Amino acid sequence: MSDDDGPAELVMLAAVARRHYLQNQSKVEIAEELGISRFKVARMLESARERGLVRIEIVRQGSLDVDLSARLHDRFGLAHAVVVDTADADPGAVRHQLGRAAAELLSEILVDGDVLGLPWSRNVHAVVGALTSLPRVEVVQLTGAIALPDFDSSAVDIVRRAARLSGGKAHVFYAPFVLDSKSSADALRRQPAVVDGLARASAVTKAVVGIGAWQPGESTIHDLLDEAERRDLSHRGVIGELAGIFFDASGKPLRPKVAARLITMDPDNLTRVPEVIAVVSGASKSTAVRAALDGGLVQGLVVDSTLAEVLLAG
């Protein structure tokens, strides 16, 4: 069919399209009604789309950009992808919107018997704060806690709140995330509660994490280390961190010397979790997020539209 088709042909295209898209008739039913082959019906439907007689639009649902979500899901082969159109540029407001979207996702995909892993993270704090209900699941603490002046919450608080909502058991331990020396961290790691708590990471079936890019203001761990340590990690190829697990541009977990000062799950346990969902915002984290995707460190994303566009353009 050419651009020079007359009105009769154009009307026929429109009639076929109307039957198929608005009246939900199959190609076979349309072919029988019009006395043509189903292959011709298929060609006519394709021509109607090419000419613009039919426009298929995936409509945004509230703040959820379902089109971007589907594109991200397909591009990276994700188990789940949620893209939120965040109109507010304030980081706290964005974190709140992403937290609410991730909470809704968790409530939908968790099932009785799952084991949910939660590290300390501002974004994870926002997710748990937005939860209203969960199926009966165990909740496991994946990292120690960080005390920040603008956050009145710890890893223990996050895990216990989620467990209260689910009615499941909370596996917690009391320890800082970052210690001042390897010997201090080793001493804590020998405590039975910490040993048992970190051992439970091997049972996690779904985890929610943040991703930090290895630059100032983009990773809490980055900002807690001294300048010499930050430079050393950059020199060793660290591009980001996830629950205190460092990784390079290919998404390969690294074990730099400073990692011995952190109380967190073992990188091997992270890679065994069937689905790790990262909650992240901002184009500045795109390189770290892409590396985590390439390395298979995460299988699900809840992100803002700005970050999603950058990931899809890469």
Protein Blocks (a to p, Z undefined) as FASTA:
>chain_A
ZZkbcfklmmmmmmmmmmmmmnopafklmmmmnopafklmmmmmmmmmmnomaccdddde
hjbcfklmmmmmmmnopabdcddddfbfbfklmmmmmmmmmmmmmmmmpcghiacddddd
fklmmmmmmpcbdcddddddfbdcdddfkbccdfklmmmmmmmmnopacddddddfbdcb
fklmmmmmmpmklmmmmmmmmmpmbdcdddddddehiafklmmpcfklmmmmmmnopabd
eehiacdfkopacddfklmmpccddfklmmmpmbacdddehjklmmmmmmmmmnopacbd
cddfklmmmmmmZZ
